[in-house]
Amino acid sequence: MPLKRRQIAWRAAQDLADGAYVNLGIGLPTLVSDFLPADREIVLHSENGVLGVGPAPGDNEVDWDLINAGKQPITLVTGGSYVHHTDSFLIIRGGHLDLALLGAFEVSEKGDLANWTTDDPGFPPGVGGAMDLAVGAKEIRVLVEHTTRAGAPRIRRQCGYPLTAAAVVRRIYTDLAVIDVTAAGLVVRELVDDLDFPALQAKTEATLRQAPDMKALRAPPV
């Protein structure tokens, strides 16, 4: 079975290193704050000016003065802080983020990222800090559902939408697989149960390679 959105977020959270400063992009990546490993200290950044984002608040904990870049209510961990929007972008542009977890409309086989517009007049583009994060963070990983609702592949030979940045994505977490972007192409590291490699390739426009040590992609029912 494909992973649910919260399970994708859980899987991405397991790879975060102790001591890392990590930006959570709008959409699916914001769910990662609920699944940080308890034995690691990870500082989460939101581009609107929060350093030290905590888990999503309960119904009786919502404070609308404390939101993320997607205007969702958040919590603040002990020692966390608000910073001016300008300072927040200095953190991004100054190379102080170890990692950015971003959503995407499409990713190419070379790691090109398209996540700011679909050119659909019904859905105005939202540039925000997309370009800054894509080139300012030391590493980019993407969380995305493997196909669109219509079944079209999101992992493509070339992106059809305008690029946010070229050749920046290093790892892709989907509801079907964990895929690394390497110099030799896209390498599948993990694959969900009940889906074989040819079936995954059929859902992917770009050419995939199977890692020699490919593992099962499993997540708890979060």
C-alpha positions in Angstrom: 0.0 0.0 0.0 1.2 3.6 -0.6 2.3 5.6 2.4 -0.1 8.2 3.7 1.2 11.8 3.8 2.0 11.6 7.6 4.0 8.4 6.9 6.0 10.1 4.2 6.8 12.9 6.8 7.7 10.2 9.4 10.1 8.5 7.0 11.9 11.8 6.1 12.2 12.7 9.8 14.2 9.5 10.5 17.0 10.7 8.3 17.6 14.0 10.0 21.0 14.2 11.7 21.5 15.2 15.4 22.3 18.9 15.6 20.9 19.8 12.1 19.2 23.1 11.3 16.4 22.2 9.0 13.9 24.3 7.1 10.4 22.9 6.6 8.8 24.0 3.3 5.1 24.7 2.9 2.8 21.7 2.6 3.7 18.1 3.2 7.1 18.9 4.8 5.4 20.8 7.7 4.2 17.4 9.0 7.8 16.5 9.8 7.8 18.5 13.0 5.5 15.8 14.6 8.0 13.0 14.0 11.5 14.1 15.1 13.5 11.3 16.7 13.5 11.7 20.5 17.2 11.0 20.8 18.3 13.9 18.5 18.2 17.6 18.8 17.1 19.1 15.5 16.3 22.8 15.1 13.5 23.5 12.7 13.3 26.8 10.8 10.3 28.4 9.1 11.1 31.1 6.6 8.6 33.6 8.0 10.9 34.0 11.0 10.8 31.1 13.4 13.8 29.2 14.7 12.8 26.3 16.9 9.5 25.1 15.5 7.8 22.4 17.6 5.1 19.8 16.9 1.7 20.9 15.7 -0.4 22.3 18.6 -3.4 20.6 20.1 -6.8 22.2 19.8 -6.4 24.0 23.1 -2.8 25.2 22.3 -3.4 27.2 19.1 -1.9 30.7 19.2 -2.5 32.5 15.9 0.4 34.8 16.7 2.6 31.8 16.1 2.4 30.4 12.6 4.6 28.9 9.9 5.1 30.1 6.4 2.0 28.2 5.3 -0.1 30.2 7.9 -0.6 27.0 10.0 -0.5 27.3 13.8 2.7 25.8 15.3 4.4 25.5 18.7 7.8 26.8 19.8 10.3 24.5 21.5 12.1 25.6 24.7 14.8 28.1 23.6 13.1 28.7 20.3 12.7 32.3 19.0 11.0 34.6 16.6 13.3 36.6 14.3 12.6 39.4 11.8 11.8 38.3 8.3 15.0 39.8 7.1 17.1 37.9 9.6 15.2 34.7 8.6 16.3 35.1 5.0 19.9 35.9 6.2 19.8 32.5 7.8 18.8 31.0 4.4 21.0 33.0 2.1 24.0 32.9 4.5 24.3 29.1 4.2 23.3 28.4 7.8 20.7 25.7 7.0 22.0 22.2 6.9 19.0 21.0 5.0 15.7 22.1 3.5 12.8 19.7 3.2 10.6 21.0 0.3 7.4 20.0 -1.5 7.4 19.8 -5.3 5.2 19.7 -8.4 8.0 17.9 -10.3 11.5 16.7 -9.9 13.8 15.8 -12.9 16.2 12.9 -13.1 19.0 15.5 -12.7 17.6 16.8 -9.5 15.9 19.9 -11.1 13.2 21.3 -8.8 9.9 22.8 -9.9 7.8 23.8 -6.9 6.6 27.4 -7.3 4.2 27.5 -10.2 2.2 25.3 -12.6 1.3 28.2 -15.0 -2.3 27.5 -14.2 -4.2 30.8 -14.1 -6.5 29.3 -11.5 -3.7 28.8 -9.1 -1.5 31.9 -8.7 2.2 31.2 -8.3 3.7 31.4 -4.8 7.4 32.2 -5.0 7.9 32.9 -1.3 11.4 31.7 -0.3 11.5 28.8 -2.8 14.5 30.1 -4.8 16.4 31.2 -1.7 15.9 27.8 0.0 16.8 25.8 -3.1 20.2 27.4 -3.4 20.8 28.6 0.2 20.5 25.4 2.1 23.4 23.0 2.1 21.2 20.1 0.9 17.7 19.8 -0.6 15.4 16.8 -0.1 11.9 16.6 -1.5 8.7 15.1 -0.1 6.0 14.5 -2.7 3.4 12.0 -3.7 4.7 9.9 -6.5 2.0 10.8 -9.0 -0.6 13.5 -9.5 -4.2 12.8 -8.6 -4.7 12.0 -12.4 -1.9 9.5 -12.2 0.7 11.6 -14.1 4.3 11.1 -12.9 5.9 13.8 -10.8 9.5 12.4 -11.3 10.3 13.2 -14.8 13.1 13.2 -17.4 12.7 16.9 -17.6 10.4 19.2 -15.6 7.5 20.6 -17.6 6.9 23.4 -15.1 9.2 26.5 -14.6 12.2 25.5 -12.5 12.8 26.8 -9.0 16.5 25.7 -9.3 18.5 23.3 -11.4 20.2 20.1 -10.1 19.7 20.8 -6.4 17.6 17.8 -5.1 19.6 15.0 -3.5 16.8 12.7 -2.1 13.1 12.2 -2.9 10.6 10.7 -0.4 7.4 9.6 -2.0 4.4 7.5 -1.0 6.0 4.6 -2.9 9.8 4.9 -2.6 12.9 6.6 -1.3 15.0 7.7 -4.3 18.5 9.2 -4.3 19.6 11.6 -7.1 23.1 10.6 -8.0 25.6 11.3 -10.8 24.6 8.0 -12.3 20.9 8.8 -12.2 18.0 8.0 -9.9 18.6 5.1 -7.5 15.8 3.5 -5.6 16.9 2.9 -2.0 13.5 1.7 -0.5 10.3 0.5 -2.1 6.9 -0.1 -0.5 5.7 -3.7 0.0 3.3 -5.1 -2.6 4.9 -3.0 -5.4 7.6 -4.5 -7.6 10.3 -2.5 -9.3 8.7 -2.6 -12.9 5.5 -1.3 -11.4 7.3 1.6 -9.8 9.1 2.4 -13.1 5.7 2.4 -14.9 4.6 5.2 -12.6 7.9 7.2 -13.2 8.8 9.0 -16.4 12.5 9.2 -15.5 14.6 6.0 -15.7 15.2 4.4 -12.3 18.0 2.1 -11.1 17.5 -0.4 -8.3 20.1 -0.2 -5.4 21.9 -3.5 -4.8 20.8 -3.2 -1.2 17.3 -1.9 -1.8 15.1 -2.3 1.3 11.4 -2.3 2.0 9.8 1.1 2.7 7.7 0.8 5.8 6.3 3.2 8.3 4.2 2.9 11.4 0.5 3.8 11.3 1.0 7.4 12.4 
